[in-house]
Amino acid sequence: KSLEKLSSGFCINRAADDAAGLSISEGLRAQVGGLKVAVRNTQDGVSVAQTAEGALNEVTSILQRMRDLSVQAANAGATDTAAASAANKEMSQLNAELNRIGETTAFGQSKLLGGSFGATTKTVAGTAQSASDITTAVDAIKAGADLSFNISTVSGKSTQSDGVTPLAIPVTITAEDVKNVTTGQDFAAVVNAKISSALKDNGFQGTEISMTARTKMADNAGTTEPMTSFQLQGAGEFATDLSAMGVGATYEDIAGGNTGKFQVGANKDERISINIGAVDAETLGTGVLDLTKDPDTAIEVLDKALQSVSDSRASLGAVQNRFEHTINNLNVAVENLSASESR
């Protein structure tokens, strides 16, 4: 053993040399390796924040120019309709550039300003709905038992516009709706169409929602009972959530879709999150401004848009500084743990 230690340069070459020491050494080595990866992860976080902040800097310049045009158009004593119309044309081009920046700003394959930053693909667990359960549900509906449920959360909101009344958007699927359904994909299309229609009727646009729902089967006699074999629960694009509910199926999870999480430690759940909001003419409210009709409203909207973008830039700057301190701390930890392992 002594010769082996001399030739290898290691105090421990096998577990028999020092069982407890080997366990401690391997644990330290795992920590050091994880911390080194965490340093790179955190450096990526800095780069993401810098990329997003750089794009938002240009967005700020665009909004400033829009505000200048609005102030110019508000000078009714010296600005005629033709001049205001010309300003509107420039506003249109600036809005197009806002949309382009929002759509194309990316870090690798991650879109940073499109509203989907941090969206992940998740795998349905073993308790997910199986194909046979979907068949059972469809057969029950075809037999005359309606499937009904309430959408209680849309885009993170659980109350109506008054901020008090609980949100409860009813959706009902009848035998007529599923008469041509033969596959899970068909059923997904029916459910998605029903949900989209219900959302549209209640002032919501699009199908990408964060939703929690309770389901029940209501028979034609007026009594109800829980339908436990078909749960409409989850977050993400509801269409893909229902299109393949078998074990191992994947779906896009857009809950908290503007938040990216960075693993900055060697252990689980040691993360720092970055929130980056969507940037486009619709989100900022600039897409509908008309300088020929109401330049004062345009000024007000642009002030709010500038404040929103400035807040986002401030948050990104703050998290960049935090990342820098995190990197310094990780490097110190790597150095100290490496020294401990060598002893």
Secondary structure, DSSP 4 states (H G I P E B T S, - for coil): -HHHHHHH--S-SSGGG-HHHHHHHHHHHHHHHHHHHHHHHHHHHHHHHHHHHHHHHHHHHHHHHHHHHHHHHT-TTT--HHHHHHHHHHHHHHHHHHHHHHHH-EETTEESSSS-TT-EEEE--TTSPPHHHHHHHHHHHHTT-EEEEEE--BTTB-B-TTSSSBP-EEEEE-TTTTTT--SHHHHHHHHHHHHHHHHHHTT--SSEEEEEEEEEEE-TTS-EEE-TTS--EEEEEHHHHHH--STT-EEEE-TTTTEEEEE-SSSTT-EEEEE----SHHHHT-TT--TTT-HHHHHHHHHHHHHHHHHHHHHHHHHHHHHHHHHHHHHHHHHHHHHHHH-
